[in-house]
Amino acid sequence: MVKQDREGKIDARLPLEGVRVLELGTLIAGPFAGRLLADFGAEVIKIEAPDKEDPMRGWGQSKDGVGLWWPIQSRNKQSITLNLREAKGQELFRDLAREADVIIENFRPGTMEKWGLSYEALAEINPRLIMMRTSGFGQTGPYKHRAGFGSVGEAMGGIRHVTGYPDRPPSRIGISIGDTLAALFATIGCLTALHEREHSGQGQVVDTAIYESVFSVMESMIPDYLLASVVRERMGNILPGIAPSNIYFTKDETYIVIGANADGVFRRLCEAMEADDLSSHPDYRTHEARGKNMKALDARIEAWTKSLNAREALEVLEEKGVPSGLIFSAEDIVDDPHYQAREMIVDVDHSELGTFPMPGVVPKLSRTPGKIRKPGATSVGADNEFIYRNILNIDKDEMERLRKESII
């Protein structure tokens, strides 16, 4: 692991410095987009209700009563409280929006409008404002008012239908992929809108639907159906018609992944297996033939992998230039030298837990890389004083009145 702030690590100005973001979202889709922007220097102000904190604070595993997901999801952000259900809170939010570049919200469509905080209303006081709106089904269409968590977006976006094995029910991937994809697309939209604003001087709405974000990565699913009358189904670990590309059991009872479906790579796999007869065999010589004879080919490959320990097999495959690898657990990741060399596990200082390891910044910029400056604040509203007094010039007495009225 590496220490993010070691001497000489990052001196350059962060690329999104000067961009102020108000984050209203909760859980994953909105806040993950905020994290991505914050990693590259945006001033992200995380806003929670004074009487209802983001549930993400309590999600996942914990240590000494501190949630272990929250410090990652809210890293590099400022934390304030504001009651948007009250007129005074809405007024303060409008004041903040006047000084902001971006608003992130992932409420059900209509919520911001109910509070008098529609994009149209906010754009009147700040025409350069960009609003990132992420929801299950988007801001328009017959489903727009439906509640839509990531799981529903994954189901209706198509990915659940093709995930798992054909003899079992549809399966979850193992992470909240729908929310994460929506956050990634929302971030792309935000950066695009920021760039366009340089020319027009105008902000706009970035409307991201979770189901559409999932659907967008579903490859050729639709033309497969409409043009070839093929409905993609669950296929487990294989790629239909593409071989070899599977997991294979080894002598030391573990699995390795081998992807050798290109003709040249397949020939190198045959050399690694000392099975040159396979590369010229009519059942395996071409891409189409290997796809048709996938089961027999996989059985032949697994007979070879079962004769070797995983590390032994991978050494031979690496020597021959065959894409392959272990299926990493968290333990494997922490011990892996490549993760360490790429600084993908970064230690930051946490006020209660001390050294806190978290994923590094992705992607890596050569001249102005992102940086983890701090973990998410443990206490709700930790930065109230700094934000309200420095951005809105609210004095100490007014701050106290706002607290007593449960506005902040």
HELIX and SHEET records of a PDB file:
HELIX    1   1 ALA A   29  ASP A   39  1                                  11    
HELIX    2   2 PRO A   55  GLY A   58  5                                   4    
HELIX    3   3 TRP A   70  GLN A   73  1                                   4    
HELIX    4   4 ALA A   87  ARG A   98  1                                  12    
HELIX    5   5 THR A  111  LYS A  114  1                                   4    
HELIX    6   6 TYR A  119  ILE A  125  1                                   7    
HELIX    7   7 GLY A  150  GLY A  157  1                                   8    
HELIX    8   8 ARG A  160  VAL A  162  5                                   3    
HELIX    9   9 ILE A  177  SER A  200  1                                  24    
HELIX   10  10 ILE A  210  PHE A  215  1                                   6    
HELIX   11  11 MET A  221  ALA A  228  1                                   8    
HELIX   12  12 ASP A  263  ALA A  272  1                                  10    
HELIX   13  13 ASP A  276  SER A  280  1                                   5    
HELIX   14  14 HIS A  287  LYS A  292  1                                   6    
HELIX   15  15 MET A  294  THR A  305  1                                  12    
HELIX   16  16 ALA A  310  GLU A  319  1                                  10    
HELIX   17  17 ALA A  330  ASP A  335  1                                   6    
HELIX   18  18 PRO A  337  ALA A  341  1                                   5    
HELIX   19  19 ASN A  384  ILE A  391  1                                   8    
HELIX   20  20 LYS A  396  LYS A  404  1                                   9    
SHEET    1   A 3 VAL A   2  LYS A   3  0                                        
SHEET    2   A 3 ILE A 345  HIS A 350  1                                        
SHEET    3   A 3 GLY A 354  PRO A 359 -1                                        
SHEET    1   B 6 LYS A  77  THR A  81  0                                        
SHEET    2   B 6 GLU A  43  GLU A  48  1                                        
SHEET    3   B 6 ARG A  20  GLU A  23  1                                        
SHEET    4   B 6 VAL A 102  GLU A 105  1                                        
SHEET    5   B 6 ILE A 130  SER A 135  1                                        
SHEET    6   B 6 VAL A 205  ALA A 209  1                                        
SHEET    1   C 2 SER A  62  LYS A  63  0                                        
SHEET    2   C 2 VAL A  66  GLY A  67 -1                                        
SHEET    1   D 3 SER A 245  PHE A 249  0                                        
SHEET    2   D 3 TYR A 255  GLY A 259 -1                                        
SHEET    3   D 3 SER A 324  LEU A 326 -1                                        
END                                                                             
